[in-house]
């Protein structure tokens, strides 16, 4: 299997997925840095809304043949955002101490 040595060698779908996930998590990281601990719900909702937006824009962009690679990348990004978001949100409540 050939290795990708730089961004130019990547397939367009993989490149768009990487860019989409990086942008989503950059927005969430920025919100984490700018808010307090009480804003965790807003940060979770931001991830959810970004995932939904990626999903719908990905579906729309998969229809025309010229932007199909971008649509596939957005759909994969939405799936990764949902997968990681659900994993983090399901682990987080188990670490809450109500004492």
C-alpha positions in Angstrom: 0.0 0.0 0.0 1.4 3.4 -1.0 2.0 6.0 1.7 0.8 9.6 1.4 3.9 11.8 1.8 2.0 15.1 1.5 -1.4 16.5 1.0 -1.2 16.6 -2.8 -0.9 12.8 -2.9 -4.1 12.2 -1.0 -7.4 11.2 -2.6 -9.9 14.1 -2.8 -12.4 12.3 -0.6 -9.8 11.7 2.2 -8.5 15.3 1.8 -12.0 16.8 2.2 -12.8 14.5 5.1 -9.6 15.6 6.9 -10.3 19.3 6.2 -14.0 19.0 7.4 -13.1 17.2 10.6 -10.3 19.6 11.3 -12.6 22.6 10.9 -15.3 21.1 13.1 -12.9 20.2 15.9 -11.2 23.6 15.6 -14.5 25.4 16.1 -15.2 23.2 19.2 -11.7 23.7 20.6 -12.1 27.4 20.2 -15.4 27.3 22.1 -13.7 25.3 24.8 -11.0 27.9 25.2 -13.4 30.8 25.2 -16.1 29.5 27.6 -16.3 28.2 31.1 -17.1 24.7 32.4 -20.8 25.4 32.5 -20.9 25.8 28.7 -20.3 22.1 28.1 -23.9 21.7 26.8 -23.4 24.4 24.3 -20.2 22.9 23.1 -21.9 19.5 22.7 -24.8 21.1 20.8 -22.3 22.9 18.5 -20.8 19.5 17.6 -24.2 18.1 16.9 -25.3 21.1 14.8 -22.0 20.9 12.8 -22.5 17.2 12.2 -26.1 17.7 11.0 -25.0 20.6 8.7 -22.1 18.5 7.3 -24.6 15.6 6.7 -27.2 17.7 4.8 -24.6 19.7 2.8 -22.9 16.4 2.0 -26.1 14.9 0.7 -26.8 18.0 -1.4 -23.2 18.0 -2.8 -23.3 14.3 -3.7 -26.1 14.9 -6.3 -24.1 16.9 -9.0 -21.2 14.9 -10.4 -18.7 17.8 -10.2 -18.9 18.1 -6.4 -19.3 14.4 -5.5 -15.9 14.1 -3.9 -16.7 17.1 -1.6 -20.0 15.6 -0.7 -18.5 12.3 0.2 -15.9 14.0 2.3 -18.6 16.0 4.2 -20.6 12.8 4.8 -17.6 11.0 6.1 -16.8 14.1 8.3 -20.3 14.1 9.7 -20.0 10.4 10.5 -16.7 10.9 12.3 -18.0 14.0 14.2 -21.1 12.0 15.4 -19.0 8.9 16.3 -16.4 10.8 18.3 -19.1 13.1 19.8 -21.3 10.2 21.0 -18.2 8.5 22.4 -17.1 11.5 24.4 -20.7 12.4 25.6 -21.3 8.8 26.7 -18.1 8.6 28.7 -18.4 12.1 30.3 -21.4 11.4 32.5 -19.7 8.3 34.0 -17.0 10.6 35.5 -19.3 12.9 37.3 -19.0 12.9 41.1 -22.2 14.0 42.8 -20.7 14.2 46.3 
